Structure formats: C-alpha cells, structure tokens
Amino acid sequence: MYADDDLDDREMMEHAFLTETEYTLLTFSNGEDLLRFLRQTEAGAIISLIVLDINMPILNGMETLKILKKEEVTKVIPTVMFSTSGSPKDRSEAALLQTDVLLKPSSFNEVLNISKTMLGYCRQGEI
C-alpha cells in the first residue's frame, strides 16, 4: 500500500511494481484514505508493506504512521516513509516508530531500484 498526494509519484511507483514484482500495489492520495481502506478490509487480507509520503494533505505520513503503530491489527505491518524530505527530525521521529525513511529518486530507473529495496521490507502475513 502506498499513500502519496503526488499523482505522478503514485503512477511511477505503480509502474515500477507492475514491472518488477508479483505484488499488487494499492495507492491512496492521503493517509486518511489509506486508514479508511484498512479499517474496511476483511480480516485475513494480506498486507505486506505500507509506504507513506511524509508531506500529504488531510493526514500526513507521520500522523498516519503514528495511528498505524497504535492499532493492534496494523502495528505489525512493515512501514516505510518515502519522501523528498531527508530531515534528521523526520528520520528520528520515524525511527522511534521502527520505520525507515527512503528518499524519493528523480528518475524511473531509480524508482525501479528503490521498489526492489522496498520489497526487502515486505512480509507475508495476515491482518
């Protein structure tokens, strides 16, 4: 699952996942939509990874991450912050929530490489 308010970034990541993996990538334009979807998802659905942009409207990535880590069902799902922000504050805050921050690349080839890195965070499990 990937939440990012930038349509181009979502489309690029969708293309990378279609090209490079057997995983299906679900995208959302903000954290609130992602959380709503998760709450409506049937128990037993397999969620392998949640990727969050830090800067989003409505509910930003850090706010969304804090909610995910508080809820019993979602706190075990691996999470990654994916952003243009490499600020030490963002990295520190994410680290406290057992989440790495990966910087958004500028080219599609780099997105392909980072999507492979993200697969290293995935787990096979049920929520």
N, C-alpha and C positions, 0 to 999 in steps of 0.2 A: 504494500500500500504506500502511496506517495502523495503527500499534500504539498502543493506549491501554488501560489497565486499567479505565477507566470505561465501562460498557456504554452509559449514556445518551449520552456523548460520541461513542462509535462509531456509535450509531444515528442521532444527529443529523447526523453527517458523511456517513454513507451516504445519508441522505435528501437532503442538500444536493447530493451528487454525482449522484444519480438525477434530481434536479430540474433541475440546471443544466449538466450536461456529458454528453458521449458516452463518457467514461471509466468503466471498471468499477473500483470501489473494493473492494479486499480488506482485511479488518480482522483484527487479531490482538490478544489480550489482554496480550501482553508481547513483549519483544524476542526472547526465545529462540524463541517460536513463529514469529515473522517470519523469523528466520535459518534455522530448520529448513525452512520452506517454500521460501525462496530456494535453499537447497542441494539441494532435491529437484526444483526447477523445471528443465525442459529448457532447454538452450542454445537461444537464439533467441527465447525468450519476451520480450515487450515489457514492460518495467517503466519507467514514465515518471517516477515520483516515489515517494519513501519519506518518510512523515511519522511522526515519533516523539514521543510524550509523554515528557517528561523523567522524571517520577516514576511508575515502574511497579515491581511486584514481579518477582522472579526475575532479570530482566536489564533494568535501566532504560534509558531512551533514550540517555543519554550513553555508557554501556557498549556499547550496540548500535551506535551511530554509530561509535565507535572501531573496532569489528570490521568494519563495512561499509567504512570508509575504508582498512583494511589489506588487504582482499581484492581481487585484481586484477579480478575479474568485477563486483564491486559498487561499487568506489570511483568509477566514472564515473556512477553513477545519482544524479541530484539528490536532496538530502535537505533536510528542513525539520524543525526542532524546533517542536512545538506544545504549549504548556503554560501553566499559570496562573502559573508562575514567570517573573518578569522580572528575575531577579537578574543583576547585572553579571557575576558569576562564570560563570553558565550561558551568558550571551551571549558572553563572552570565550572560554570553552572551545569553544563551538560554532563561533565564527568561525575559530579555529585549524584547524578541520576543514572549512572552506569551507561552513558551514551557518548559515542564519539562524534566529532564534528568533521565532516569531509567537505572540502572546498569545491564549489562548482567549477568545472572546467569551461574553457571557452570554445572548444571545437568538438564536433561529433565524435571523432576518434577518441578523444579524451573521455567523453561520456561513455563510450563503449568500454573503455578500460575501467572507469570508476564503477560501472554497473557490475563488472566482474568482481571488483573489490567488495561491493555491497553484498554479493552472493555469499561471500565468506561470513557475513553476519547472520545469514538465514538459518532457520531451524525448521525442522519438520515437527509439527505439533498441532494440538487442537486447542481452541478456545471455547 
